[in-house]
Amino acid sequence: MSSDGAGLTAGWAVWGKRPHSPQGFQVMAAWPPEWNSYYTRAVQHWSPGTPSPADRLPWVTVGPSTNPDHRLSLGVFVLDRTETADVHSRPINHVTHFWVPYEEAAGHGLGWSALARAALAGRTGLSRIAAGGESGALHGPVRLPLSADEHLMNGFDEEFVSASDPLLHWHAAVAALLLDGPVVVTGAPDDDPLERLRLLDNIAAMLPYALRTCLSAATATSSGANHRIRLSWGRSAPGRDCVPWGGAVGVERLSAVARQYHDLLIHAWESRGGHTVLDHLARCTALPEGAHAGLPTAQQAHRLLCAMDHELHVEAEVLRGGPVADDVVDGFLRDPRTNPRTGSMMARAKLSGTSTDLSLLPPYLSDPQVADSLLKRLREDLRTGPLSSVQEKVSSLLRATRVEGTNLDVVDRALAVLVDPGDGPGEDVDVTATLGLLPSLEPFPPGTMPLARGAVAARPELTWILLEGAAGTPEPARSVRRWLEWLGTGAGDELALLYDLLRPDTTVWQPQSARWAAKHPDGAARLLGLGVACGRGDTLLTSSFFDDLSDALGPGGPGRVLRLRGPRTGPEGLRATLAAGPRAALGLAARARWDLLCALAGEAPSALPDDAGTLTRPEVDRYADTLKQHLDALSQHRRRPAAKTLLRCLLRFDPATGRRPGAAARAVAERLVQEPTDAALRGITAEAVSDLLAAPGWRARGEEAAWLDRLAQCVPQIGGTLRLYALGEAARDGALSAEEFGRRLRSARCAGATRAQLCGPLAAWADGRPSPGTAVLELLDAYREAYRQQGDPAGPEQRALLEKELWGRLGGRLWTAYFEAADAHLLDQEESATDAIRRNEQLREEVRRRRQALRALHFTRR
């Protein structure tokens, strides 16, 4: 079969039965005539079912088949009534069938409606055969008329080519359903078979033309027929996808590949235009060959659609969530010719990738989907990724939006939602993570990012978290000041005070309100921490603010309440601010004032360095003099607890960590008790030194022994403590005999040491001996003997009292060893005494016997 400018040359067959004949349906005439059996199979294969008497005919079916000469063809089957009846007086329906080679139909771009139009026009010459007449001289192919404008592209009306949602989505969804299986369209708007086929053509036109080699269409079907037609008009039938004309079509039931085709089709239509897509699909007349020839229909359709252009192939990969290199995505975003829809899709792909450079996104942020993807990605990164990644992304966006001058509001809105999620999608993000992000960015210019500013300002604690983060940047004063300019400050509030403090020309500063720190201890804590962190500590701690703050601490001040309850409203309370130590370098005088505030708050000094060599002796003296000056200025009931905290912390030894008083701390303690000083400070120093010397595991080493000797000259109260410490050192050395150590024990006791204090050195001395229990016994006896040697009769009593003290203070092992040794010793003494008594009894008896004998001799002499 062939075609020319006037029409198509088609093979044909008439299938029916003759009037009043007992024979059944058969091929009544055909060309080529030897294909009768093939025509019978084709008519039966594409049968739409039996129409009812009420159905309007003709019904037209179009479907592919392979001819006996192995050529692929497209056949048209026209089912219609005749005026005749069979032998049982039943009306006879007949089918007029035409076929043309597929390559001819594809070459002309003929749709189903064009083929049907030609068939309806060409069946006139076969009507006499269908009515039961003879074929006469009709022995050859039929010429089907074909006009010059029958190409598919000429049959689409403008409404369809320019279709958008919902018309576009309906056609795309039904076309995708066709890839998965048969589809019945219900609710036909017109009975005209050509109009019905035109509407089905529009659906099939959303697929590559080559798929017409496996698709079929019918203008009507019988609801009870088990037909093989892929796309048809009809009524709902079980086992088939039924979609109402123009109604809702659920794409969720699509297979994965069909859904990919559906999404790519809509994307291509909206990004390239309906005419371009339809023209490309109409030109796809050959299915993939080679390795892809055996792919399922949906995959073949997807490949053919992707072949529209190279860019669509990449876009298809993005749509299905496949990997696409960042430079390829950037190429789309950078190209001004990129369709906005494609650009938005690539922007979403950019956000789902690993790149932290989002500078190409601003032109696409006006798309709500891109804006939503941005928020989701930032939220996810803040929750699971490193902060640096989020910082780079937001920084690149901010730089680009400032250059582009567009869509900064989208970034603003995203940050605002992250800062204050409310009931929105950012509620699973810790806002402190967002506020950790903000300081890492270049501060926003005043008047910009109003939504983010409002979100921060709505929660005052977030403002201070932001400023705390800014104070940790390389230029803290500049960064905090610029963030304050963005946030805005009210007259007289904390932010205004902080901003005034951070002015480059500020050398003298103080709150305008009297006793401001005492009235606002939490605000004072924030000002203190941030001011010091920004390098304004010397200015801050040499102003009246320091005096005000020291008045707020200690007994009777607001700081007492603060210490009891801990930090409440600010990022840190005053106590925590002081305990954390200054975040930037302070001058010596400011260090001393800081540490005095620590002492008043009950915290350890945190501004004085521990390591030797950090401060010179003159610097230590200056620090100590300033500290002592401010201590002296305190009232007595505040000075004593502050000095006690200060000295105990300076001279504290931690056996768990091995931390011991550093050179600077020792020098400060020594300086504080040098003249002029007072007895109270000496007494407090003596207590602190006593605690240090009594600390388990502490032993003087290096310069510490000389420091203790110098300290004893200024604080005589520690003399006895030092002797006791020396006793402990001697005990640990183990070089002294029991007699010598006993004498030293008595000397320490007479110098004021308690019996409890003697127990430690005694136990240490005994533990170093081979028989600790015997050693304790010998030492107690030596202790008693030392009293006797000095003519003091209290030795036995003092020994007994010390033994009783040991009972409660010796470890279980040592006490048991002593008990066993002492008990054995006493037992020996008891046995010796018993032996002596027995020997004396024997002597007494001997003496008595001899006396009796002597008396007998004497009296018998007369």
C-alpha positions in Angstrom: 0.0 0.0 0.0 1.2 3.5 -0.7 0.2 7.2 -0.7 0.5 10.1 -3.0 -0.7 13.7 -2.9 -4.3 12.7 -3.5 -4.7 10.1 -0.8 -3.8 6.7 0.6 -3.9 3.4 -1.0 -5.3 0.9 1.5 -6.0 -2.8 1.9 -9.5 -3.6 2.9 -12.0 -6.2 4.1 -15.8 -6.3 4.7 -16.8 -8.6 7.5 -20.4 -9.6 8.1 -22.9 -12.1 6.9 -25.3 -12.4 4.0 -29.0 -11.7 4.5 -31.2 -14.7 5.3 -28.2 -16.9 5.2 -27.6 -19.6 7.9 -23.9 -18.9 7.7 -22.3 -16.9 10.5 -20.1 -13.8 10.3 -17.2 -14.0 7.9 -15.1 -12.0 5.5 -17.4 -11.2 2.7 -14.8 -9.6 0.4 -11.3 -8.4 0.9 -8.1 -7.4 -0.8 -5.7 -9.1 -0.9 -8.3 -11.9 -0.9 -5.8 -14.5 0.3 -5.6 -12.7 3.7 -9.2 -13.7 4.7 -8.1 -15.6 7.8 -5.9 -12.6 8.9 -8.7 -10.2 8.4 -11.0 -12.4 10.5 -8.5 -12.4 13.4 -7.9 -8.7 13.1 -11.7 -7.8 13.2 -12.3 -10.1 16.1 -9.2 -8.9 18.0 -10.2 -5.3 17.8 -13.9 -5.9 18.3 -15.4 -3.2 20.6 -18.3 -5.6 21.5 -21.9 -5.8 20.3 -23.8 -2.6 20.2 -27.4 -2.5 21.5 -30.2 -1.4 19.3 -30.3 1.9 21.1 -26.6 2.7 20.5 -25.8 5.2 17.8 -23.6 3.8 15.1 -21.1 3.8 13.5 -18.5 2.8 16.1 -14.9 3.3 14.9 -11.9 1.5 16.2 -8.3 2.1 15.3 -5.5 -0.4 16.1 -2.2 -1.7 15.0 -1.4 -5.2 13.6 1.3 -7.0 11.7 0.2 -8.1 8.2 0.9 -11.5 6.7 3.7 -9.8 4.8 5.3 -8.9 8.2 4.6 -5.2 7.7 3.3 -3.1 10.6 0.0 -1.5 9.8 -2.6 0.8 11.3 -6.1 -0.5 10.8 -9.5 1.3 10.9 -12.6 -0.8 11.8 -16.0 0.8 11.1 -18.8 -1.0 12.8 -22.2 -0.1 11.3 -25.8 -1.4 10.7 -27.3 -2.6 7.5 -30.9 -2.6 6.3 -30.9 -6.4 6.1 -31.6 -9.2 8.6 -30.3 -12.7 9.1 -32.2 -15.9 8.8 -33.6 -15.3 12.3 -34.7 -11.8 11.4 -32.0 -10.1 13.5 -30.5 -6.9 12.2 -27.1 -7.5 10.7 -24.1 -5.3 11.7 -21.0 -5.3 9.6 -17.4 -4.1 9.9 -15.6 -2.3 7.1 -11.9 -2.5 7.6 -9.1 -0.5 6.0 -5.4 -0.7 6.7 -2.4 1.3 5.7 1.3 0.7 6.4 2.4 2.3 9.7 5.3 4.1 8.0 2.8 5.7 5.6 0.6 6.9 8.4 3.6 8.1 10.4 5.1 9.8 7.4 2.0 11.9 7.1 1.6 12.4 10.8 -1.9 11.0 10.7 -3.8 10.7 13.9 -6.7 8.3 14.6 -9.3 10.8 13.6 -7.6 11.5 10.2 -7.4 7.7 9.4 -11.1 7.3 10.5 -12.1 10.3 8.3 -10.4 8.7 5.3 -12.0 5.3 6.1 -15.5 6.8 6.4 -15.1 8.6 3.1 -13.7 5.5 1.4 -16.2 2.9 2.5 -18.9 4.1 0.0 -17.7 1.8 -2.7 -17.9 -1.2 -0.4 -21.5 -0.5 0.9 -23.1 -2.8 -1.7 -20.9 -5.7 -0.5 -21.8 -5.0 3.1 -25.5 -5.0 2.2 -25.1 -8.5 0.8 -24.3 -7.8 -2.8 -21.3 -9.0 -4.8 -18.0 -7.3 -4.9 -18.3 -7.0 -8.7 -15.2 -5.6 -10.3 -13.7 -4.4 -7.0 -10.5 -6.5 -7.1 -7.7 -4.3 -5.8 -6.8 -1.7 -3.1 -9.1 1.2 -2.2 -8.0 4.7 -2.5 -8.7 6.7 0.7 -9.0 10.5 0.3 -6.4 12.5 2.2 -6.3 16.2 2.4 -3.0 18.1 2.7 -3.7 19.4 6.2 -4.4 16.0 7.9 -1.2 16.1 10.0 -1.7 15.7 13.7 -0.2 19.2 14.4 -2.9 20.8 12.2 -5.7 19.2 14.1 -5.0 20.6 17.5 -7.0 23.7 18.4 -5.3 26.6 20.2 -7.1 25.8 23.5 -5.4 22.4 23.6 -1.9 23.5 22.5 -2.0 26.3 25.1 -3.5 24.1 27.7 -2.6 24.7 31.3 -3.9 23.4 34.6 -6.4 21.7 34.8 -6.8 20.8 31.1 -3.1 20.0 30.7 -3.0 17.9 33.9 -6.0 15.9 32.9 -4.6 15.0 29.5 -1.1 14.3 31.0 -2.6 12.0 33.7 -4.7 10.0 31.2 -1.8 9.6 28.9 0.4 8.4 31.7 -2.4 5.9 32.7 -2.3 4.6 29.2 1.3 3.6 29.8 0.2 1.3 32.6 -2.8 -0.3 30.9 -6.3 0.2 29.3 -8.2 3.3 30.0 -11.9 4.0 29.5 -13.1 7.6 29.3 -16.6 8.1 30.4 -19.0 11.0 29.8 -18.4 11.6 26.1 -19.4 15.2 25.2 -20.4 14.4 21.6 -21.8 11.4 19.7 -19.9 12.2 16.5 -17.3 9.4 16.1 -14.7 11.7 14.5 -15.0 14.3 17.3 -14.6 11.5 19.8 -11.5 10.2 18.1 -10.1 13.8 17.9 -10.4 14.0 21.6 -8.7 10.7 22.0 -6.1 11.8 19.6 -5.3 14.7 21.9 -4.6 12.2 24.7 -2.4 10.0 22.6 -0.6 13.1 21.2 0.8 13.5 24.8 2.8 10.3 24.1 5.4 9.6 21.4 3.8 8.8 18.0 5.6 5.5 17.9 3.5 4.2 20.8 0.5 4.0 18.3 2.1 0.7 17.2 0.9 -0.7 20.5 -2.1 1.5 21.3 -5.6 1.3 20.1 -8.7 3.6 20.3 -12.4 3.2 20.0 -15.3 5.7 19.8 -17.5 3.4 21.9 -17.4 -0.1 23.5 -19.9 -2.4 24.9 -19.7 -2.4 28.7 -20.1 -6.2 28.8 -17.4 -6.9 26.2 -14.0 -8.2 27.2 -12.3 -6.1 24.5 -8.6 -5.4 24.0 -8.9 -1.7 23.2 -6.3 0.4 25.1 -8.2 3.8 25.0 -11.9 4.1 24.5 -15.0 5.9 25.2 -17.5 3.9 27.2 -19.0 3.1 30.6 -17.2 2.1 33.7 -16.0 -1.4 33.6 -14.3 -3.6 36.2 -10.6 -4.2 35.7 -10.0 -1.0 33.7 -9.0 2.5 34.7 -12.1 4.6 34.2 -11.7 8.4 34.1 -14.4 11.0 33.6 -14.0 13.4 30.8 -12.4 16.5 32.2 -12.8 15.2 35.8 -10.2 14.4 38.5 -7.6 11.8 37.8 -5.5 10.4 40.7 -1.9 10.2 39.6 -1.0 8.4 42.8 -2.1 5.1 41.2 0.5 5.5 38.5 3.5 3.2 38.3 6.9 4.8 39.2 8.0 5.1 35.5 4.6 6.4 34.4 4.7 9.0 37.1 8.1 10.1 36.0 6.8 10.4 32.5 3.8 12.4 33.7 5.9 14.8 35.7 8.5 15.3 32.9 5.7 15.9 30.4 4.1 18.6 32.4 7.5 20.2 33.1 8.4 20.1 29.4 5.0 21.5 28.4 5.2 24.4 30.9 8.9 25.1 30.2 9.0 24.8 26.4 5.4 25.3 25.4 2.7 22.8 24.2 3.4 23.3 20.5 7.1 22.3 20.9 6.3 19.2 23.0 3.5 18.0 20.7 5.7 18.5 17.6 8.6 16.6 19.2 6.3 13.7 20.2 4.7 13.6 16.8 8.1 13.2 15.2 9.0 10.3 17.5 7.8 7.7 15.0 10.3 5.0 15.8 10.7 3.2 19.1 14.2 2.9 20.6 16.4 0.2 19.1 19.2 -2.0 20.2 19.7 -2.4 23.9 16.6 -0.4 24.7 14.2 -2.2 22.3 12.9 -4.6 24.9 12.2 -1.9 27.6 8.6 -1.6 28.9 6.4 0.9 27.1 6.6 3.5 29.9 10.4 3.5 29.8 10.5 3.8 26.0 8.1 6.7 26.2 10.3 8.4 28.8 13.4 8.0 26.8 11.8 9.4 23.7 10.5 12.4 25.6 13.9 13.0 27.1 15.3 13.1 23.6 13.6 16.5 22.9 16.8 18.3 23.8 19.9 17.7 26.0 18.7 20.0 28.7 15.4 18.1 29.1 17.5 14.9 29.6 19.2 16.6 32.6 16.0 18.0 33.9 14.4 14.5 33.8 17.3 13.3 36.0 16.6 16.1 38.4 12.9 15.4 38.4 13.4 11.7 39.4 15.8 12.7 42.1 18.9 11.4 40.4 22.5 12.8 40.8 23.4 15.8 38.8 26.7 17.5 39.0 26.7 20.9 40.7 28.4 22.6 37.8 25.6 21.3 35.5 22.9 22.7 37.8 24.9 26.0 38.0 25.0 26.2 34.3 21.2 26.1 34.1 20.9 28.7 36.9 23.4 31.0 35.3 22.0 30.9 31.8 19.6 33.8 31.2 17.8 31.8 28.6 16.7 29.2 31.2 13.0 29.0 31.5 11.7 30.2 34.9 10.1 26.8 35.6 13.3 25.0 34.8 15.3 27.4 36.8 13.0 26.9 39.8 13.4 23.1 39.5 17.2 23.5 39.3 17.1 25.8 42.3 15.4 23.0 44.3 18.0 20.6 43.0 20.7 22.9 44.1 19.2 23.0 47.6 19.1 19.2 47.8 22.8 18.9 46.9 25.9 19.4 48.9 27.0 22.8 47.5 27.2 25.6 50.1 27.3 28.3 47.4 23.7 29.5 46.8 24.5 32.8 45.2 22.7 31.8 42.0 19.4 31.2 43.7 18.0 34.7 44.4 16.2 35.1 41.0 14.2 32.0 41.7 13.3 32.6 45.4 10.0 34.2 44.4 8.8 30.7 43.6 7.0 29.5 46.7 8.3 25.9 46.2 11.9 27.2 46.1 11.4 29.4 49.1 9.8 26.4 51.0 12.8 24.2 49.9 15.2 26.8 51.2 13.5 26.8 54.6 13.5 23.1 54.8 17.1 22.7 53.9 18.3 25.4 56.3 16.2 23.8 59.0 17.6 20.3 58.3 21.2 21.6 58.2 20.8 23.4 61.5 19.5 20.2 63.0 22.0 17.8 61.6 24.9 19.5 59.8 27.8 21.7 60.8 27.0 25.3 61.5 29.7 26.4 59.0 27.7 24.8 56.1 24.6 26.8 57.0 26.7 30.0 57.5 28.2 29.6 54.0 24.8 29.1 52.4 23.1 32.0 54.1 26.1 34.3 53.5 26.2 33.5 49.8 22.4 34.2 49.6 22.7 37.5 51.4 25.5 38.7 49.3 23.7 37.7 46.1 20.4 39.2 47.1 22.0 42.5 48.0 23.7 42.5 44.6 20.6 41.4 42.8 18.3 43.6 44.8 15.6 40.9 44.7 14.0 38.4 47.0 15.9 39.4 50.1 12.5 39.1 51.8 12.5 35.4 51.2 15.8 34.9 53.1 14.4 37.3 55.7 11.2 35.2 56.1 13.2 31.9 56.3 15.4 33.2 59.1 12.4 34.6 60.9 10.7 31.2 60.9 13.8 29.5 62.1 14.2 32.1 64.9 10.5 32.0 65.9 8.9 28.9 64.4 5.6 29.2 66.4 3.4 26.5 64.9 5.2 26.5 61.6 7.6 24.0 60.0 10.6 25.3 61.9 9.4 24.1 65.3 11.8 21.2 65.4 14.8 23.4 65.2 16.6 24.7 68.4 16.5 28.5 67.9 19.8 28.7 69.7 21.3 27.0 66.6 19.8 29.7 64.4 21.1 32.4 66.7 24.5 30.7 66.5 24.2 31.2 62.8 23.3 34.9 62.8 26.5 36.1 64.5 28.6 34.2 62.0 27.1 36.3 59.3 28.0 39.9 58.3 25.6 42.0 60.4 22.5 43.1 58.5 22.3 46.8 57.6 19.8 48.8 59.6 16.3 48.7 58.2 16.8 45.4 56.4 15.5 41.9 57.3 12.5 43.3 59.3 10.9 39.9 59.8 14.0 38.3 61.3 14.5 41.5 63.4 11.0 41.2 64.7 11.4 37.5 65.5 14.5 38.2 67.6 13.1 41.3 69.2 9.9 39.4 70.2 11.9 37.3 72.6 14.5 39.4 74.5 16.6 36.5 75.6 17.2 35.7 71.9 18.6 39.2 71.5 21.3 38.5 74.1 22.1 35.1 72.7 22.7 36.8 69.4 24.9 39.5 71.0 26.8 36.8 73.0 27.6 35.0 69.7 28.7 38.3 68.1 31.0 38.9 71.0 32.8 35.7 70.1 33.8 36.9 66.6 37.3 38.2 65.7 36.1 41.8 66.0 33.6 41.6 68.9 33.1 45.3 69.5 32.5 46.1 65.9 30.2 43.1 65.4 28.1 43.7 68.5 27.8 47.4 67.7 26.6 46.7 64.1 24.1 44.1 65.3 22.8 46.6 67.8 22.4 49.1 65.0 20.3 46.5 63.1 18.2 45.6 66.2 17.7 49.2 67.3 18.1 50.5 70.8 15.7 52.3 73.0 16.8 55.3 75.2 18.0 54.2 78.6 17.7 50.4 78.2 20.4 47.8 78.3 21.0 47.8 74.6 21.5 51.6 74.6 23.9 51.4 77.5 25.9 48.7 75.7 25.9 50.6 72.5 27.3 53.7 74.3 29.9 51.6 75.9 31.1 50.2 72.6 31.4 53.5 70.8 35.0 53.9 69.5 35.4 57.2 71.3 34.1 56.1 74.7 36.7 56.5 77.4 34.4 57.3 80.4 31.1 55.5 80.8 28.5 55.1 83.4 24.7 54.5 83.5 22.7 57.6 83.7 20.4 56.1 86.3 21.8 55.9 89.9 22.3 52.4 91.2 21.3 50.9 87.9 23.2 47.7 88.4 21.7 47.1 91.9 18.2 47.6 90.4 18.9 45.4 87.4 21.3 42.6 88.4 20.5 40.4 85.4 21.0 43.3 83.0 24.2 44.2 84.8 25.4 40.6 84.3 24.8 40.9 80.6 26.5 44.2 80.3 29.5 43.0 82.3 30.0 39.9 80.3 29.5 41.5 76.9 31.4 44.7 77.8 34.4 42.7 78.9 34.2 40.3 75.9 34.2 43.4 73.6 37.4 44.8 75.1 35.7 47.5 77.3 36.4 45.8 80.6 38.8 48.4 81.9 36.3 51.2 81.1 33.5 49.2 82.6 35.3 48.2 85.8 36.8 51.7 86.6 33.4 53.4 86.5 30.7 53.9 89.1 29.2 50.8 87.6 31.8 48.7 89.5 30.9 50.3 92.8 27.2 49.9 92.0 27.7 46.3 91.1 29.7 45.5 94.2 27.0 47.0 96.3 24.5 44.7 94.6 26.5 41.6 95.7 27.1 40.1 99.1 24.9 39.9 102.2 21.8 42.1 102.0 22.3 42.9 98.3 20.2 41.7 95.3 23.1 39.5 94.4 22.4 37.3 97.4 19.1 36.4 95.9 20.7 35.8 92.6 23.3 33.5 94.0 20.6 31.4 95.7 18.4 31.0 92.6 21.0 31.0 89.8 20.6 32.6 86.4 17.1 33.3 85.4 16.4 35.7 82.5 19.6 36.5 80.8 22.0 34.2 78.8 24.0 34.0 82.1 23.3 35.2 85.5 25.9 37.4 87.3 27.3 34.5 89.2 27.8 32.5 86.0 29.3 35.5 84.2 31.9 36.0 86.9 32.7 32.3 87.4 33.2 31.9 83.6 36.0 34.4 83.8 36.6 37.5 81.6 36.4 36.7 77.8 39.0 39.3 76.9 42.2 40.7 78.4 41.8 43.1 81.4 44.3 45.5 82.9 45.7 44.6 86.4 43.4 46.9 88.3 40.3 45.6 86.3 41.4 42.0 87.0 41.5 42.8 90.7 38.0 44.4 90.6 36.7 41.4 88.7 38.0 38.9 91.2 36.6 41.0 94.1 33.2 40.8 92.4 33.7 37.0 92.2 34.5 36.8 95.9 31.4 38.9 96.7 29.3 36.6 94.6 30.8 33.5 96.4 32.8 32.4 93.4 36.5 31.6 92.9 38.6 34.4 91.4 38.7 33.9 87.6 40.8 36.7 86.3 44.1 35.9 88.1 46.3 33.5 86.1 47.6 30.4 87.8 50.7 29.8 85.8 54.0 31.2 87.0 55.7 33.8 84.9 52.4 35.3 83.6 52.8 38.2 85.9 55.9 39.9 87.2 56.3 40.7 90.9 55.5 44.4 90.5 52.3 43.4 88.6 51.3 41.0 91.3 51.8 43.7 93.9 49.7 46.1 91.9 46.9 43.5 91.5 47.0 42.7 95.2 47.2 46.4 96.3 44.0 47.1 94.2 42.3 44.1 95.6 43.2 45.0 99.2 42.2 48.6 98.6 38.7 47.6 97.6 38.5 44.9 100.4 39.3 47.6 102.9 36.6 49.8 101.5 34.0 47.2 102.2 32.1 47.1 105.5 33.2 44.6 108.1 30.2 42.3 107.6 31.0 42.1 103.8 34.8 42.2 104.0 35.1 39.0 106.0 33.1 36.6 103.8 34.6 38.1 100.6 38.2 37.8 102.0 37.4 34.2 103.2 36.1 33.2 99.8 39.0 34.9 98.0 41.8 33.4 100.1 40.3 29.9 100.3 39.9 29.8 96.5 43.4 31.3 95.9 45.0 28.7 98.2 42.8 25.7 97.3 44.2 22.3 96.5 42.2 19.8 94.5 43.4 16.3 95.0 41.2 14.9 92.2 42.9 17.1 89.5 46.1 18.0 91.2 45.4 21.7 90.9 47.4 23.6 93.4 47.9 27.3 94.2 49.9 29.0 91.4 52.8 31.3 91.9 50.5 34.4 91.3 48.0 33.2 93.9 50.7 32.5 96.5 52.2 35.9 95.9 48.8 37.7 96.2 48.1 35.9 99.5 51.5 36.9 100.8 51.0 40.5 99.7 47.6 40.8 101.4 49.0 40.0 104.9 52.0 42.3 104.6 51.7 45.6 106.6 49.5 47.5 106.7 46.9 44.8 107.3 44.5 43.8 110.1 44.1 40.9 112.4 41.0 39.7 110.7 42.7 39.3 107.4 45.6 37.5 109.1 43.2 35.1 110.8 41.4 34.3 107.5 44.8 33.7 105.9 45.8 31.4 108.7 42.6 29.4 108.2 43.2 29.1 104.4 46.8 28.0 105.0 45.7 25.5 107.6 43.2 24.0 105.1 45.9 23.8 102.5 48.4 22.1 104.7 45.8 19.7 105.9 44.6 18.8 102.4 45.2 15.1 101.6 47.9 14.7 99.1 49.4 18.2 99.3 53.1 18.5 100.0 55.2 21.6 99.6 57.5 21.5 96.7 59.9 23.9 95.1 59.3 27.5 96.2 56.3 26.6 98.3 58.3 25.8 101.4 60.1 29.1 101.3 56.7 30.8 100.7 55.3 29.2 103.9 58.3 30.4 105.9 57.8 33.9 104.7 54.1 33.8 105.3 54.7 32.6 108.9 56.6 35.8 109.6 53.5 37.9 108.8 50.9 35.5 110.2 52.2 34.0 113.5 49.0 32.1 113.9 50.2 29.5 111.4 53.3 28.7 113.4 51.7 25.7 115.1 50.1 24.6 111.9 53.5 24.7 110.2 55.1 22.7 113.0 52.3 20.1 112.6 52.9 20.1 108.8 56.6 19.6 109.4 55.8 16.8 111.8 53.7 15.2 108.9 56.6 15.7 106.5 59.0 14.0 109.0 56.5 11.1 109.4 56.4 10.6 105.7 60.2 10.7 105.5 60.4 7.9 108.1 64.0 8.8 109.2 63.2 9.5 112.9 63.2 7.0 115.6 60.2 6.3 117.8 61.8 8.2 120.7 62.6 11.3 118.6 59.2 11.3 117.0 57.5 10.8 120.3 59.3 13.9 121.7 58.1 15.9 118.6 54.6 14.8 119.1 54.7 16.1 122.7 56.2 19.4 121.5 53.4 19.8 118.9 50.8 19.0 121.5 52.3 21.5 123.9 52.4 24.2 121.0 48.6 23.9 120.6 48.1 21.0 118.2 45.0 19.0 119.0 45.2 15.2 119.6 43.1 14.8 116.4 45.8 16.7 114.5 48.5 14.4 115.9 46.8 11.3 114.6 47.7 11.9 110.9 51.5 12.2 111.4 51.5 9.3 113.8 49.7 7.0 111.4 51.9 8.2 108.5 55.0 7.4 110.6 53.7 4.0 111.6 52.6 3.0 108.1 56.2 3.3 106.9 57.4 0.7 109.3 57.6 -3.1 108.7 55.2 -3.8 111.5 52.8 -0.8 111.6 50.8 -2.0 114.7 54.0 -2.5 116.8 55.2 0.9 115.5 52.1 2.6 116.9 52.6 0.9 120.2 56.2 2.0 120.4 55.3 5.5 119.4 52.6 5.8 122.1 55.1 4.5 124.7 57.7 7.0 123.4 55.1 9.8 123.7 54.5 8.9 127.4 58.2 8.6 128.0 58.8 12.1 126.5 56.5 13.5 129.3 58.4 11.6 132.0 61.7 12.9 130.7 60.5 16.4 131.1 59.3 15.6 134.7 55.7 15.8 133.7 53.6 13.1 135.4 50.8 13.5 132.9 52.4 11.1 130.4 50.3 8.0 131.1 47.1 10.0 131.0 48.1 11.8 127.7 49.0 8.4 126.2 45.6 7.0 127.1 43.8 10.1 125.7 45.8 9.9 122.4 45.1 6.2 122.2 41.4 6.9 122.5 41.6 9.5 119.7 43.4 7.0 117.5 40.5 4.6 118.0 38.2 6.9 116.0 40.7 8.1 113.4 43.0 5.3 112.4 42.0 3.2 109.4 40.6 -0.2 110.1 43.7 -2.0 109.0 46.1 0.0 111.1 43.9 0.0 114.2 43.5 -3.8 113.9 47.3 -4.2 113.6 47.8 -1.9 116.6 45.2 -3.7 118.7 46.8 -7.1 118.0 50.3 -5.8 118.8 49.1 -4.0 122.0 47.0 -6.9 123.1 49.9 -9.3 122.6 52.2 -7.0 124.5 49.8 -6.7 127.4 49.4 -10.5 127.4 53.1 -10.9 127.7 53.2 -8.4 130.6 50.3 -10.3 132.3 52.2 -13.7 131.9 55.4 -12.1 133.2 53.5 -10.8 136.2 51.9 -14.2 136.8 55.3 -15.9 136.7 56.7 -13.4 139.1 53.8 -14.0 141.5 54.4 -17.8 141.3 58.1 -17.4 142.0 57.4 -15.2 144.9 55.0 -17.8 146.3 57.6 -20.5 146.1 60.1 -18.2 147.9 57.6 -17.3 150.5 56.9 -21.0 151.2 60.7 -21.7 151.4 61.2 -18.8 153.7 58.3 -19.9 155.9 59.6 -23.5 156.0 63.1 -22.3 156.9 61.7 -20.0 159.6 59.7 -22.8 161.1 62.8 -25.1 161.1 64.8 -22.3 162.7 62.2 -21.7 165.4 62.0 -25.4 166.0 65.7 -25.6 166.6 65.6 -22.5 168.8 62.9 -23.7 171.0 64.2 -27.3 171.3 67.5 -26.1 172.6 66.2 -25.4 176.1 
